[in-house]
Amino acid sequence: MNVLILGSGGREHAFAYKIKQSPLCKNLFVAPGNSGTSELATNLNIQVDEFSNIESAIIKHEISLVVVGPEGPLVNGFHDFISNNDKLSNVSVIGPKKEAAQLEGSKDYAKQFLNRHNIPTAKHETFTAENIENAYEYIDQMTPPYVLKADGLAAGKGVLIIDNANEAKNLIHEMLINSKFGKASSSVVIEEFLDGIELSCFVLTDGETYKLFPSAKDYKRIGEGDTGLNTGGMGAVSPPPFLSSELLNKIENKVIKPTIEGLKKDEIEYQGFIFFGLIKVDDEPYVIEYNVRMGDPETEAVLPRIKSDFLDLLISVNNGNLENQNLVIDEDSAVTVFLVSGGYPEKYEKNQEIFGLQKVSDSTVFHAGAIKKDKKIVTSGGRVLAVSSSAETIELALQKSYNSIKKINFKNMNYRKDIGFDL
């Protein structure tokens, strides 16, 4: 079959890497893709929000399956667009419809869902400009630190953790009155701070049953020791060593199964990935957030551990055969370390030539913010390359990635040298 992947990051390169391995894949396309996907597939110069251009490409290239990488198209109704189009009636989509995508598109929607189905999460309230005084009162009733979340999508920047009550109130004013995050902060969720260790769990579901993918822990801060500004993710390890069979059993029974059952009870149709952003507090799992797609950089550590035919798994979501699929997971650990542009996540330079990729042999390098230009591979974003490795232990896998990184270079290249330090 012919497959189209939407997106341009390391996650989408990892998708292409796994789908290309399947004998079921005839032709593979990525829109818009990057320098890495161009080695495995045909890149299409189409952005993920250009639905009509994607429609034309699906028809032209006789696409049977579309795998949606980022959340934006899903929250904006891409799956609905395909389903409601008579010309595309035979096209399957991995990624939920607009209603279900609100689990990521609206923090308040997700919190209401969690409450409705008794899934553990932090205590919280939602406020708008109309009841901002109530928000201030809510802060006064809480103990610091205070967690403020823009309700909508804010490119990963809409969550603030504040220690000082007055500063928290000022930021609430900035969000609700001065639109600090645009429309995303027209509502703000204020919630209690949970102190624990975070992890990410993933399932592929057809809305009736699910397959549990490998779990991971990512590292969001730019600086060693988890310091500095938040980023899109500086690295990830899979599996997290602290994820015991007892904890995983709690996650399945208290979070994953109630989520799948909740979707059915609410008559919310869902086909695709669910990313459970969790925090372990005293050996109990709490949901921090839902994402309606795979994570990045976690995907670059999770997919290499899947030994089953990845495309066959995706096909089974829409043909009713997911329950019968045998998902085989590699026992080895996998890690990914991101190489980023100097200055990221703030101002950074682009168009820096990348050297040494051909010298890497012990790791897989997934391209993210990198493109081909004048027969060279150059940087095009903040997070540039994800260097992924597998081994019997996380320590050995990290050693492989860091040895591979020594062979790669671009101007002002930066990366964290302590991924996995806390494990």
N, C-alpha and C positions, 0 to 999 in steps of 0.2 A: 504494500500500500504506500501511498504518498503521504508524507507527514509534514505539517508546518508547526514550527515552534515560534511563539511570539516572545520577543525580548532581546536583550543585548548584553546581559551580564554573565558572570561566572556560573550562575545557576543554569542559564540557558545553554552555555557551552557544555556543562555536565549532562544536561538532558540529551543534547546532540550526541555526546560521547557514548552514552548508554544505548540510545535508540539506534544509532548506526551499527551497533554490534548485533542487532536482531536480524535474522534472515527474513523476517516479515516486512522489513523496511525496504521499499523499492527506491524511492527518491525522497530526499530530506531537504527541507527549506527552513530558513530562519529569517525572521523579519523583526528588526533590521540586522541582528547578528553582530559579530565582531571578527577580529582577525583569527581567533581560534575556531569559531564555527565555520569560517570560510574554507578551512582545511577538511571539514567533514561534510559540508552541506553547501547548498546554493544560498547565499545571502540575498535577500530582497530589500531594496531601498524603500521600505515602508515602515512608518512608525506605528507603535502598538495602538494608538488612539485613532488611526485612520481607517475606520471600519469599512468604508466603501472601497478603498483601495485593497484592503485585505480580502473583501468579497471577490473582487476582480481576480486577485491572485489565486484564490481557492478554485475558482472556475477554470482559469487558464491552466493551472498546474494539476488539476484533477485531484485535489487534496481530499483525503478521507477522514483525517484526524488532525485537530488543532490542539496543541498543548500550550496553555497560557501560562507564561512565567510570572510576570508581575501582577500586583493587585489592581492597578488602575483600570485596565480594560474590564475586569470582572465587576468592580464596583460600578462602573459606568454602563454595564449591561451588554457586554460583548456576547455572552452565551445566549441571551435573549434575542439579540440581533440575528444570530445564526439560526436559532430555532424558529423565529418568526418569518424567515426568508424562504419562500417556496423553492427558489433556485438552489438552496443549500440544504435541502431536507435530508440528504443522506450523509451529512457531515457531522461527525462526533466532536464534542468539545470536552477537554479535561479542564475543569474549572467551573464553579457554581454560577447559577443565574444571579441576577441583581439582588433579589430579596435575600438569598442566603449569603451573598457577599457582604451584606451589611454587618455580619459578624466581625468583619475587619473594618468596614467602612464607617462604622459608628460605635464608639466605645460604650455609649449609653445603650444602644441596641444589644450589644454583647452582654452587658451587665444585666439587663432585663431578662435575657435568655438564661443566663447563669442562675439568677434568682429563681426564675420560674421552674427550673428543673433541679433545684437544690444541689448545684455543683459548687464546690468550695471556691470562694474568691474573697478578696479584701472587702471590708465594709466601705460603703461609698454613697455619694449623693451627686446628682447632676444639677447644674445651675446655668441660667442664661442671664443676659443683661437685665432682664426684667426683675429678677430676684437676686441681684448681686449682693444686696445687704444680707440676705440669708446665707450666702456663701461666706461672707466675712464672719457671721455668727458661727457657722459650721467649723471654720478654722479655729475659732476661740475655744470650741468644745473638744478639739482634738489635741493629741500629744504629738510633738514633732518627731521626725521630719514629716512634711506634708507632700503628698503626691498629687500633682495637677496634670490632667490629661486633656488635651484638645480632643473634642469628640470625633472629629473627622480625620481624614488622611492628611498628614503633615510631613511626609517624606522622612519619617523616623525621628523628627525633631520636636514632636508635640508633647513629650512627656518631660515634666520638670519635677525634680525632687529638691525641696527647699527646707532648710532648718529653722528659719526665722519667720515668725507669724506675720510681722509687718511686711517683710519681703514677699511672702506668699500672697498677701492681700493686694500688694502693688502689681504682682504678676497676673493675678486674677483680673484686675482692672485692665491691664494691658491686653489680655486675651479676649475678654468679653466686650470691652468698650472700644479699645484701639485696634482690635482685629490683628493681634500679634501674629497669628497663624492664618490670617485670611478667614474664609468661610469655615475652615476646620475648627476654629475656636469660637464659633457662634454659640456653642454649648461647651461647658467644661465639666469634666468628672473629677471630683475631689475624693481621694480614697486614702485609707489608712496605709501606712508603710509596713510592709512585711519584711522581716529580717530573716534571710535564709540564702540558699544557693540556687541559682536559676538553671533550668535545663529546657531543652526543646524536644517535644515528641511529635511524631508525624504519622498520619494514617492516609491511606488511599481508600476512598469509599464510593460506593454506588448509591448511597442513601439508604440501603438496607443492611448491608454488611460492610466490613472493613478489613484491610490488611495493615498490620502495625509495622511500620518501617523502623530502621535503627534510630535510636535517639542520639542527641548530641548536646554539647554545651558550647556556646559561642562566647566570644570576647569582644565587647562593643567599644571599649574605651581606646583612645589613640595611644595612651602611654603605658609603659611597663607598670605592673602592680595595679592594673585597672585604675589608672589615673588619667586626668585630662578629659577632653571633650568626647561625647558620644560620636560614634561613626556608624556606617552601615554594617560594620563587623570586621574585625582584624584577624580572625581565625576561629577555628572550631575543632573539637575533638569528639570522636564517636567510638565506643560508647562512653558516657561519663562514668568513671570508676565508682562513684557513689550510688549509681543506679542499681540497687540490689533487686533481686527477684521479688522480694516483699514490697519494695516501693513501687516497682513496675506493676505489680498486681493491684496495689491501691490506685495507681493512676488509671489503669484500665477500668476498674470497677466504680471508682468515684468520679472520674472525669470523662474518659473516652466513651464508654458504653452509655452513660446518661446523656452525652452530647448527641450521639447517633439516635438514641431513642427520642430525645427531645425534638430533633429535627422532624422525625416521623410524626410525633404527637402534634407538632405545630403545622404539619403538612407543608414543610419547607423542603422543596426538591433540592438534592445536593449530589453532584457528581464531580469528584476531583480530590484534591489534597486538603486536609485540615492540619494546620500547624498549631499545636498547643504550647503557648509560652507559659511555662510553669515555674513555680518557686517551691522548694522543699523547706518547710518550716517544722522543725521537730519531727522529722520523718513523716510529715503529712503534706500532700500535694495541694497547691492552690493555683487557680488559673489567673495569670496576669493578663493575658490577652489571647484572642484567637487571630490567626491569619488564615486566609482562604487560598493559600498557595504554599509552595515549599519555601524555606528560608534561604537566605544567602548571607553568610558563607556556609551554613550547615549542609546544604545540598552537596557541596564539593567534598564533604567528608562522609556523608550518608550514602550517596549513590554508589561510590566505589565498593561499598560493603554488600550491595545487592547482587547476588550471583544469578538470580532468575532472569529470564528474558523480560526486560523492562517494558518494551513495547507491547508484548503479549499481556502484561499486567494492565497497561493503560487501555488496550482494546477491550479487555474483559469488563471494564467499568460500564461500558455502554451496551454490551451484548448479554448481560445478565449472568456472566460466568465468573465473576470475581470470587465468589464464595469457594469455588472449586480450584482456585489457583493455589499452587504450592510456592510460597515465598521463602526462598533460601537465602540466609544471611551468612556472610563470611565471619568467622569467629575472630579474625584479626582486627586490631584497632586501626582506625584511619584518622588522619589529622589534615587540616589545611591551614596554611599561613598566608596572609594577604600581604602583597607588596603594594604600597600606596605612593602617590605623588607627594613630594615634599610640600608641606603647608596644609595638606588635607587634615581635617575636614573643613578647613577654612580656605582661603585663596590659594590656588596652586596653578602651576604651568601645565600646558598640554603640548602635544607634538614633540615629545622627547623620544628619541630613538631608543628602542629596547635591544640590548645585546645579550648574546649567550644562550638563548633559548634552545638552540640546537645541541648544546653541550649537556643538557639535563637528560639523564637516563634512568635514575632511580625513583623519580617522582613524575606525576602527571601535572602539567601546568594548564590550568583553566584560565582562559583570557576573560577579562571583564571590561575595564576601561582601556581597551587597546584596539586599534584598527590598522589596516594595511593602507599605506600611503606612499606612492612613488616607489613601489616594490620594497618598502621598509615597513617594519611594525613599529608603530609609535603610540605613545600614551594619548588617551582621549578622555580620561576621567580621573576621579580621585582614587578609587580602588582599581588597581590595574591588573594584577595577576594573582591567582590563588594557586599556591604550590601544595599539592596534595600527595600524601604518601601513606602506605599501609605497612604494618609490621605486627609482630606478635604482641608488642606492648606499645602504649602511647609514647613512652620515652624513646623507643627505637624508631617509631614512625616520625617523631619530631626531629630526631637526629638526621634522618634521611632528608626531610624537607629543608632543614637549615643547611645541610651540606649542598643541596641543590641550589639554594638561594645564593650561595657564594659564587655560582657560575653565571648569575644573571645580573645585569646592571642597566640602569638608566639614570639620567641626571636627577639628583636629589631624591633617589629612591629611599623609602622609609619602610620599616616593618617592626613588629613587636618581636623581641627576642625571648619572650617569656611565656608564650602560649602554653597552657597546661601547667603553669607554675603553681597553681593553687590545688592541684589534684594529687 
